Amino acid sequence: MANVFKNELASCTDDSATIAYTAGASTTAILIGCNLSNTGAADIAVDVAMGNKYIIKGVTIPVGSALSVLEGKIVVETGQALVVVSDSATGDCDVIVSMLEQS
């Protein structure tokens, strides 16, 4: 079984769901970090979810600020996705997800 540390980068470009990470075929990942950064000119509210379960919902990130979403570890199994949604029509949210993939 191979263990690989990885980062995935994403940017919300509108107020629809942005897939920040999806565990590939025959892969289990342990999320070890998920950081969100407000890159816009106004406060934004964000949701981070896996499937239909929220990790955070409606949390405000002030202009020029960042938020670390995880305080523990979350296991992502094959095909599961981590999704980020910003309430801003222009997105204004950069996402960095760090994980250990096992395949």
N, C-alpha and C positions, 0 to 999 in steps of 0.2 A: 504494500500500500504506500503510495507516494504522498508526502506531505509538502505542500508548497504555500508559503506566505504570499499574499497578493493584495493589491489595492485596485479598486474600481472607481473611476471618476465619472460623474454625471453632472449635468446642469438642467435645472427646470427651465423650460423656455416659455411656458404658459401656465395656466391653472389646471391643466390636466395631469393625469398620473405619469410620472417618470419612473421607469424601471431602473433602479440603481444597481441591482445585482440579481442574477439568477443562477442557481446552482446547476451546473451542467450534468449531462448523462453520467451515471455511475459516480457521482460526486456528492460528498457531504461536506459542508463548510461550517466552520465555527466563526461567527462574527465576533471580532475583537474590538472593533471601533466603527462608529458611524458619526461623522461630523458634518454639520450643515452650516453654511455661511451665507448671510444676507448680503448680496452684492448690489442691491437696488438702492433707491433714493427714499424709500418709505419702509416702515415696519411691515413684516410679513407674518402670517400664521401658517404653520406647516403641520402636515400629518406624515407619519412614517408607519407603514403597515407591512405585514407579511400575511398574504392571503386576505381574509376578511377580519383579521385581528390587528388592532392598533398597538404599536409600541409607544407612540405619542400621538395626540390628537389636538389640533388647534393651538399649538404652542407658539407664542409670539417670539420672533427673533428681531430685536431692534436693528435699525440701520447700522451697517458696519460691524455687526456682532456675529458671533458664531455660537453653536450649540453642539455639545457632545451628547448624543442620544443614548448610548449604551452605558450602563453601570455594571453590567455583568456580561455573560456570554449568551449568544443565541445560536442554536443549531439550525442550519438551513439544509434541508434534504433535497435530493434530486428533483429539479423542476420547480421548486419553490422560489418565489421572487420577493425582494425587498423593494417596496414602492414608496416614492416620495411625492407629495402633492403640496404645492404652494398656493395660497389664495390670491397671488398676484397674477394679473393677466399677462405680465411679461416674465413671469417665473421668478427671477431675481434670487435664485438659491443654487449654490454649488454644493455638491455632495461628494464626500470621500468615504468609501466603505473599505475597511481592512478586514481580512479574513485569513484563516488557515484552511486551505482546501485539502481534502483527503480523497484520493481516487485510486 
